[in-house]
């Protein structure tokens, strides 16, 4: 086992019911989560599936943490990424944010930007459902300012179109499901889905019903802001689950786990507009911002990522391998049978 001595933090967990297109009154639950060294249980919340890869040291078949694992494409400018020991001694990918940096189009450029399909042996384009986990460390004294972007899955109808859903660009043929940190380290899901302002994709407004969410027609949707927090000086393990909708049916799902606990869960969504829509890989992107200078970092800062882990838990041809998180789903999550939208 990879457990360290256990520390406890209070995490506010907000839960919302989604039934058809109507959200019931939200529940508000406070639970204690055990802070611990990343393990296969927290990095793979549904298990290792029918195919998987990980850079988590000690895991079966673990890959070295380097570019060979990611196979980066569309590498952005700026300081890039380096592999080295983090302040906690964990070998990590470092993102560096120079003083004054915020969005990637402004100078100086900070953070990391590339897209990664991952190892050839784990083909995410075959996945109906997949999970992506990693650990992240904000060092002691980190100044969160107003917030910044963190990695997540992306997808779409082709490799070229799939990279179009970010930076205020929306397209019915692509999606991204990333994370953000906000003021004081508040965490959230940050999504670009086919626009709910289009009647064909109106079901996607359901995500906005989740407590402490902010949706706008231009930039990404801030979902469940403050449902958990990143603590400076400690490593936090996060994982997301993406389940694609059937063609023409609003039955897609997104879920976010923190330290192995399900924190945000959304159903009845449309992530793709046709069978051409696939999960394409990891959008390995992090920067301060926000699109205005008041998001900029006030000093040179670093963040450290490690334990990257991807599992395909169900394929389009019907292969499944996933463990249940609990014996019974909470009353707050009731996925719809799916509305047709074509």
C-alpha positions in Angstrom: 0.0 0.0 0.0 1.1 3.6 -0.6 -0.6 5.2 2.4 1.3 7.7 4.5 0.3 8.8 8.0 -3.2 10.2 7.6 -4.0 13.9 7.8 -7.6 15.1 7.6 -9.0 18.1 5.8 -12.6 19.3 5.7 -14.0 19.4 2.2 -17.4 20.8 1.4 -19.2 18.5 -1.0 -22.1 19.9 -3.0 -24.5 17.4 -4.5 -27.3 18.1 -7.0 -30.1 16.0 -8.4 -30.6 16.0 -12.1 -33.9 14.5 -13.3 -34.8 15.2 -16.9 -34.1 18.9 -17.4 -35.1 19.9 -13.9 -32.6 20.1 -11.0 -34.0 19.4 -7.5 -33.0 21.4 -4.5 -29.2 20.7 -3.9 -27.9 18.9 -0.9 -24.9 20.3 1.0 -22.7 17.7 2.7 -19.5 18.2 4.7 -17.2 15.2 4.8 -13.6 14.5 5.9 -11.3 13.2 3.3 -8.0 11.5 4.2 -5.0 13.2 2.7 -2.6 10.5 1.6 0.2 9.6 -0.8 -1.3 8.8 -4.2 -2.3 5.2 -4.7 -3.8 3.1 -7.5 -7.1 3.4 -5.7 -7.2 7.2 -5.9 -5.6 7.5 -9.3 -7.8 4.8 -10.9 -11.2 5.3 -9.0 -12.9 2.7 -11.2 -10.0 0.4 -11.4 -7.5 -0.2 -14.2 -10.2 -1.1 -16.8 -9.7 -3.0 -20.0 -6.5 -1.0 -20.8 -4.5 1.5 -18.8 -1.2 3.2 -18.2 0.4 5.0 -15.3 3.6 6.7 -14.2 2.8 6.0 -10.6 6.0 4.5 -9.1 5.5 1.0 -7.8 2.3 0.3 -9.8 2.3 -2.7 -12.0 3.7 -1.9 -15.4 4.5 1.7 -14.5 6.0 3.9 -17.2 8.8 6.4 -16.7 7.6 9.9 -16.3 8.9 11.5 -19.5 7.7 12.6 -23.0 7.7 9.0 -24.2 4.7 8.3 -22.1 2.7 11.4 -23.3 3.9 11.6 -27.0 3.2 15.4 -26.9 1.7 17.2 -29.9 0.9 20.9 -30.6 3.5 22.0 -28.1 3.0 25.7 -27.1 5.6 28.3 -26.4 6.9 29.6 -23.1 9.1 27.9 -20.5 7.8 24.4 -21.4 8.0 21.5 -18.9 10.9 19.9 -17.0 11.1 16.6 -15.2 12.7 16.8 -11.7 12.1 16.2 -8.0 9.4 18.4 -6.4 9.9 19.9 -3.0 8.2 16.8 -1.4 10.8 14.6 -3.2 8.4 13.1 -5.7 9.7 13.0 -9.3 7.3 15.3 -11.2 6.6 17.4 -14.3 7.3 21.0 -13.3 5.2 23.9 -14.7 6.9 27.3 -14.3 4.9 30.5 -14.3 7.1 33.6 -14.7 6.1 36.7 -12.8 3.4 38.6 -14.7 2.3 35.7 -16.8 -1.3 34.8 -17.4 -3.0 33.7 -20.6 -0.8 31.9 -23.2 -1.2 34.7 -25.8 0.2 37.3 -23.4 3.9 38.0 -22.6 5.6 36.5 -20.7 4.2 33.1 -21.4 3.9 30.7 -18.5 3.0 27.2 -17.7 2.6 24.2 -20.1 0.6 23.6 -23.2 0.6 20.4 -25.2 -1.9 17.7 -26.2 -1.1 14.1 -25.5 -2.7 10.9 -26.8 -0.5 8.8 -24.4 1.1 5.4 -25.2 0.2 3.7 -28.4 -1.0 0.6 -26.5 -3.9 2.5 -24.9 -6.0 3.9 -27.7 -8.4 6.4 -26.1 -10.4 6.7 -29.4 -11.8 3.2 -28.6 -13.1 4.4 -25.2 -16.8 4.9 -24.5 -15.7 5.7 -20.9 -12.3 6.5 -19.5 -10.6 8.0 -16.4 -7.6 10.3 -16.0 -5.9 10.8 -12.6 -2.8 12.6 -11.4 -1.3 14.2 -8.3 -0.5 17.9 -8.0 1.5 19.9 -5.6 1.3 23.6 -5.1 4.4 24.5 -2.9 4.3 26.3 0.4 3.7 30.0 -0.1 2.0 29.6 -3.5 -0.1 32.6 -4.4 -3.3 31.4 -6.1 -4.4 34.9 -7.2 -7.7 34.5 -9.1 -7.1 31.1 -10.5 -5.6 29.0 -13.3 -6.1 26.1 -15.6 -5.2 22.4 -14.9 -5.1 19.3 -17.2 -8.0 17.2 -18.3 -9.4 15.1 -21.1 -10.3 16.5 -24.5 -12.0 15.1 -27.5 -13.9 15.6 -30.7 -14.8 14.5 -34.2 -11.2 14.5 -35.4 -7.7 15.2 -34.1 -7.7 18.6 -35.6 -11.2 19.7 -34.5 -10.7 18.2 -31.0 -8.2 20.9 -30.0 -10.7 23.7 -30.7 -12.6 23.8 -27.4 -10.7 26.2 -25.1 -9.8 29.8 -24.9 -13.3 31.1 -25.5 -13.7 28.9 -28.6 -16.7 26.5 -28.7 -17.7 24.0 -31.3 -20.4 21.4 -31.4 -17.8 18.9 -32.6 -15.4 19.0 -29.6 -15.3 19.1 -25.8 -12.8 19.5 -23.0 -13.1 18.6 -19.3 -10.3 20.2 -17.4 -9.9 21.5 -13.8 -9.2 24.9 -12.4 -7.8 26.3 -9.2 -9.4 29.5 -8.0 -8.8 32.1 -5.2 -7.4 30.4 -2.0 -7.0 27.1 -3.9 -10.7 26.4 -4.4 -11.1 23.6 -7.0 -13.6 23.0 -9.7 -14.5 21.2 -13.0 -14.0 23.5 -16.0 -15.8 22.3 -19.1 -16.2 23.2 -22.7 -19.2 21.2 -24.1 -21.3 21.7 -27.2 -23.0 25.1 -26.5 -26.3 24.9 -24.5 -27.3 28.2 -26.3 -27.9 26.0 -29.3 -31.4 24.3 -28.8 -29.9 21.1 -30.1 -27.6 21.0 -27.1 -29.8 22.6 -24.5 -29.4 19.6 -22.2 -25.9 20.9 -21.4 -27.3 23.7 -19.3 -27.9 21.0 -16.7 -24.3 21.3 -15.6 -25.0 24.9 -14.6 -27.5 23.7 -12.0 -24.8 22.1 -9.9 -24.3 24.3 -6.8 -21.7 27.1 -7.0 -21.5 26.9 -10.8 -21.1 29.7 -13.3 -21.9 29.2 -16.9 -21.5 31.8 -19.7 -21.9 31.5 -23.5 -18.3 32.5 -24.2 -15.7 30.9 -21.9 -15.7 27.6 -20.1 -18.3 26.6 -17.5 -17.1 26.8 -13.9 -18.7 23.8 -12.2 -18.8 23.2 -8.4 -16.4 26.0 -7.5 -15.1 25.4 -4.0 -16.4 21.8 -3.8 -12.8 21.0 -2.7 -9.6 22.9 -2.2 -5.9 22.5 -3.1 -3.7 23.1 -0.1 -0.3 24.7 -0.6 2.5 22.5 0.6 0.6 19.2 0.2 0.0 16.9 -2.7 -3.6 16.4 -3.9 -4.8 13.5 -6.0 -7.5 14.2 -8.5 -9.2 12.0 -11.1 -11.9 12.5 -13.7 -14.3 10.2 -15.4 -15.7 11.0 -18.9 -18.5 8.9 -20.4 -19.5 9.8 -23.9 -23.2 10.1 -24.9 -24.7 7.8 -27.4 -25.2 9.4 -30.8 -28.3 11.6 -30.7 -29.0 11.0 -27.0 -28.2 13.3 -24.0 -26.8 10.6 -21.7 -23.1 11.6 -21.3 -21.6 11.9 -17.9 -18.7 13.7 -16.1 -17.4 12.9 -12.6 -14.6 14.3 -10.5 -12.8 12.5 -7.7 -10.6 14.0 -5.1 -8.5 11.6 -2.9 -10.7 8.8 -4.3 -14.0 10.4 -3.2 -16.6 11.4 -5.8 -17.0 15.2 -5.4 -18.8 16.3 -8.6 -21.0 14.1 -10.8 -23.0 15.2 -13.7 -25.4 13.3 -16.0 -27.7 13.8 -19.0 -25.0 15.6 -21.0 -24.0 15.9 -24.7 -20.3 15.7 -25.2 -20.4 14.8 -28.9 -22.7 15.5 -31.8 -22.1 12.2 -33.7 -20.4 8.8 -33.5 -17.3 10.5 -34.9 -16.8 12.1 -31.4 -14.0 10.4 -29.5 -11.9 11.0 -26.4 -8.6 12.1 -28.0 -6.2 12.4 -25.1 -4.9 14.7 -22.3 -5.1 18.5 -22.7 -1.9 19.1 -20.7 -2.4 22.8 -20.2 -1.8 25.0 -17.2 -1.4 28.7 -16.8 -2.7 31.6 -14.7 -5.9 33.0 -16.1 -8.2 34.3 -17.0 -7.8 36.7 -19.9 -6.8 39.9 -18.1 -3.7 41.1 -16.2 -5.4 40.9 -12.8 -5.1 37.1 -13.1 -1.3 37.3 -13.5 1.1 35.7 -11.0 2.8 38.3 -8.8 6.1 36.3 -8.7 7.9 33.4 -10.3 6.0 30.3 -9.2 6.1 26.5 -9.9 3.5 23.7 -9.7 4.4 20.0 -9.8 2.4 17.1 -11.4 3.0 13.4 -11.1 1.4 9.9 -11.1 -0.4 10.4 -14.4 -2.8 7.5 -14.9 -5.3 6.7 -17.6 -7.8 3.8 -17.8 -10.3 2.8 -20.4 -13.2 1.3 -18.4 -15.6 0.7 -21.3 -15.0 0.5 -25.1 -17.4 1.1 -28.0 -17.4 -2.6 -28.8 -18.8 -3.5 -25.4 -15.7 -4.5 -23.3 -16.2 -3.3 -19.7 -14.0 -3.5 -16.6 -14.8 -1.1 -13.8 -15.3 -1.4 -10.0 -18.2 0.2 -8.2 -17.4 3.2 -6.0 -20.2 2.4 -3.6 -23.0 -0.1 -3.3 -25.7 2.5 -3.9 -25.6 5.7 -5.9 -26.4 8.8 -3.8 -29.9 10.2 -4.2 -28.4 13.3 -5.6 -27.4 11.7 -8.9 -30.1 10.3 -11.1 -28.8 10.0 -14.7 -31.6 10.4 -17.3 -32.4 7.7 -19.8 -31.4 10.3 -22.3 -33.4 12.7 -24.5 -32.9 12.5 -28.2 -31.6 15.8 -29.6 -31.4 15.4 -33.3 
